[in-house]
């Protein structure tokens, strides 16, 4: 029962968005499944965090592809030649426009 | 003396280049304006003596992490004649913006495009001349791992540094401000100068990851790997440890014992029984630590550690730690000291402090030695493994409890975003050099601390004059009496509490200290222990030993890594309190239940 509740919380991307600053209504990176891609529109996070995520490769206008998702853990994302692992909570900060 | 600073993003082979340029002559040292020690080395380039400094790997010169601050602080306070910016050839579009930031500072950088061999294999072509013209500074390509292009790159550095001079620091400080335009310019530049297949596929890495990051098999494979690493360290380490102990003993018999007739008894006892034996015991653990670093360097250089973080992150996230913290906790089961040093990969200070608070509860090999001795002495062969298993569980439980209790205090908002580098076969020379740096650092720091501790314990158990060494009337037994009100409620007798003093220095000394104190060894010592404590007292004693503090080296490492007396004292206080509470609960409950 508990496991199911946890799974539901994590798989439902809207409710997994833990954002106090700005609620995201649009599609975000954590909603994508394995093999799907999306164009990065922006990062919704405090300045320091945003700059850090951008400098690691999550730049506006670039295309992000989900290589793999562990069921409860982080996602494996590719942006160009850069491969990143990131938590869903953080992926949820990245808004994207989808074109599968 | 000219100065060359090496900068670059993590995973660009920055340290590999530094090692190739400087050999093994490097040392860690302090710098004006910078709170951490940085690796540097002096080399001769052309006719010029040049000091090369390896700065931490960063993703952004204007970012907010500790490492990024360190690089800025260094550049603002130390004149630099030339900056070598190492970039990864396979990720130019990602890495060029930071290189451009350095150009903008007017620091006369040279751009060193590393891993050119990997880019070749992926079918990428880089127009170096166009790139050099576009960013208006010299560019060279090389492979620091294999040495291709290294000589040319070094010659270029030699040429430039002979004529360049440092930028005035005041000018530099003005230039250290944000610049968004660079990213756009960098994108247009890479699209002009770099031709790559439309989708770069890391074929080999992807194929390995399909196994190692498998949703079901990934974790078991990881635990199997770690188990094999531990096995290798201790299978290879144990005979080496015996060898060192044997050599130290032989040297003692051959060179030191004859001195007994020439030196006054007190001085001889202090130098040989105290200092030499004490330091020797600790020295015999050096081979295990070297092996440990060696294997961890292999695991880390290969890129597997990033995978381990991926696999364990979901578990650790619930305790306010992350995947890297788990890897370090596991390393702590070998030895806490390298595990504490390993937390350097974490960027957020509070996350690092929380990990460093948790690691000392890992039941390290030295504590295991004590527990095996006591359980064999006091428990039946059927009970002994159960008691050991209980102690391992207590170790995990305390680590998790600590993480949960202090998760709020050391809360970090840092996003868990980590680069997943491709697998690379480790290069032996690089692994050995890294092991050497680590062990050098360990010995330099640990030696003073361990010598002080050993001397102190020897004095406590041998003075005042005329008391039986290790027996009644010594300062140590006075401390034992003094501690009695605290230790009686957890079932530890004043005699045994002296042992806790020894254990404070290093758990390795505990059994040896018992031998010295009682004059018994082997079966006789086991018999003596059985008269000193019953099984409930023994478990309570071992629980206390497990939790109260790992050893002086661990404390020293916590201090040097956190650079905070307050944090170290805090950590010590918490583990002492937790140890007492755990032993008290266990001992009193067992007694209440009539055991």
Interface residues (C-beta under 8 A of the other chain):
Chain A: X45 X46 X47 X48 X49 X51 X52 X53 X54 X55 X56 X57 X58 X59 X68 X70 X71 X72 X73 X74 X76 X79 X80 X81 X82 X83 X84 X85 X86 X87 X89 X90 X93
Chain B: X59 X60 X62 X63 X64 X65 X90 X91 X93 X94 X97 X98 X183 X196 X200 X202 X209 X213 X215 X218 X306 X309 X310 X311 X312 X313 X314 X317 X323 X413 X414 X415 X416 X417 X418 X419 X420 X421 X422
